Amino acid sequence: MMPTNDRKSDEVKAVIVALATLTALGVILAAGLIQLTDSLAPKIGDIISFPASRTSPITTASITADPAGASPRQPCVLDVEVMRRFGGSVLIEAVQTRPDHRFRVHWAGARTSNSSTDCGGSADLFLTNAQVAALIFAAGGKGVPD
């Protein structure tokens, strides 16, 4: 009578099942993270609101923004502390993918800076993903508070 390799066969099956399970869990986890990232990413129509407040901001970020439009203008500064003091909001209007990934946004409010680099009460600007993320963090999230 010849001995069988049932034990080795069972071990191989268990390893294959474990690898298949881990692969399936990895795919599900990756899909979930992609979906979460998409839901948190800035989108066209998002509003980043800075209600007028005397409270100190979470961050004192100061962002240099490129004006949008045909005529070349000097960059202006979005000073979060000033924006929170006087109030205003940033509306994401469009996404530009070429030549680099930038957002076209519209600022509306009293002012963005206390210097000659103020963007004014209304401005169309280009911001990078990191700059938009910094504004969202400084405002405490997207949307308009109740």
C-alpha positions in Angstrom: 0.0 0.0 0.0 1.3 3.4 -0.9 1.1 6.3 1.6 -1.0 9.3 0.7 0.0 12.9 0.9 -3.4 14.1 2.3 -1.7 16.2 5.0 0.4 18.1 2.5 -2.5 18.4 0.2 -4.6 19.9 3.0 -1.9 22.4 3.9 -1.5 23.5 0.3 -5.3 24.1 0.0 -5.3 26.1 3.3 -2.5 28.3 2.0 -4.3 28.9 -1.3 -7.5 29.7 0.5 -5.7 32.1 2.9 -4.0 33.9 0.0 -7.2 34.2 -2.0 -9.0 35.6 1.1 -6.2 38.1 1.7 -6.2 39.2 -1.9 -10.0 39.7 -1.9 -9.7 41.8 1.4 -6.9 43.9 -0.2 -9.0 44.6 -3.2 -12.1 45.6 -1.1 -9.9 47.8 1.1 -8.3 49.5 -1.8 -11.7 50.2 -3.4 -13.0 51.6 -0.1 -10.0 53.9 0.2 -10.4 55.2 -3.3 -14.0 55.9 -2.7 -13.2 57.7 0.6 -10.5 59.8 -1.1 -12.9 60.8 -3.9 -15.6 61.9 -1.4 -13.1 64.0 0.6 -11.4 65.6 -2.5 -12.5 69.1 -3.5 -15.1 69.1 -6.3 -16.6 71.7 -8.6 -19.3 73.6 -6.6 -17.7 73.1 -3.2 -17.7 76.2 -1.0 -15.0 76.9 1.6 -16.6 79.4 3.9 -14.9 81.8 6.3 -17.6 83.4 8.4 -16.5 86.7 10.0 -15.1 85.9 13.4 -12.7 87.3 16.0 -11.7 83.9 17.1 -8.2 82.8 16.3 -7.8 80.5 13.3 -6.7 76.9 13.5 -3.9 77.8 11.2 -2.2 81.0 10.1 -1.7 79.9 6.5 -0.8 82.4 3.9 -1.3 81.2 0.4 0.1 82.9 -2.8 -2.5 82.6 -5.5 -2.3 83.1 -9.3 -5.0 85.3 -10.7 -7.1 83.7 -13.4 -7.9 85.6 -16.6 -6.5 86.8 -19.9 -4.5 89.7 -18.6 -1.4 88.8 -16.6 -1.6 90.2 -13.1 0.6 89.8 -10.1 -0.1 87.0 -7.6 -2.1 87.9 -4.6 -2.1 86.5 -1.0 -4.9 84.6 0.8 -4.1 85.2 4.5 -6.4 82.9 6.4 -6.3 85.1 9.6 -7.5 88.1 7.6 -10.1 86.1 5.7 -11.6 84.8 9.0 -11.6 88.2 10.6 -13.5 89.9 7.7 -15.4 86.9 6.3 -15.8 85.5 2.8 -15.8 82.3 0.8 -14.1 80.5 -1.9 -16.1 78.6 -4.5 -14.5 75.9 -6.6 -15.6 76.7 -10.2 -13.5 74.4 -12.4 -10.6 71.9 -12.5 -7.8 72.5 -15.0 -5.8 69.3 -15.7 -3.3 70.7 -18.2 -0.6 71.8 -18.0 -0.9 71.0 -14.3 -3.7 70.0 -12.0 -5.1 73.3 -10.6 -8.5 74.5 -9.4 -10.1 77.7 -10.7 -11.8 79.3 -7.7 -13.7 82.5 -7.0 -13.1 84.5 -3.9 -15.8 86.8 -2.5 -15.4 88.7 0.7 -14.1 91.9 2.2 -10.4 91.3 1.7 -7.7 88.5 1.7 -4.7 90.4 3.1 -3.7 93.5 4.9 -1.1 94.4 2.4 -0.7 95.4 -1.2 -1.0 91.8 -2.1 -4.7 91.7 -1.2 -6.8 89.9 -3.9 -9.7 92.3 -3.3 -13.3 91.8 -2.6 -13.8 89.5 -5.6 -11.2 87.5 -7.5 -10.9 84.5 -9.8 -7.8 82.6 -8.9 -5.9 79.4 -9.7 -5.0 77.2 -6.7 -3.2 73.8 -6.4 -4.7 70.8 -4.7 -2.4 71.4 -1.7 -3.5 75.1 -1.4 -7.2 74.2 -1.6 -6.6 71.5 1.1 -4.9 74.1 3.3 -7.9 76.4 2.9 -10.4 73.6 3.7 -8.4 72.7 6.8 -8.2 76.4 7.9 -12.0 76.8 7.4 -12.7 73.6 9.3 -14.2 71.8 6.3 -16.2 72.5 3.2 -19.7 73.9 3.1 -21.5 76.9 4.6 -22.2 76.8 8.4 -25.8 77.0 9.6 
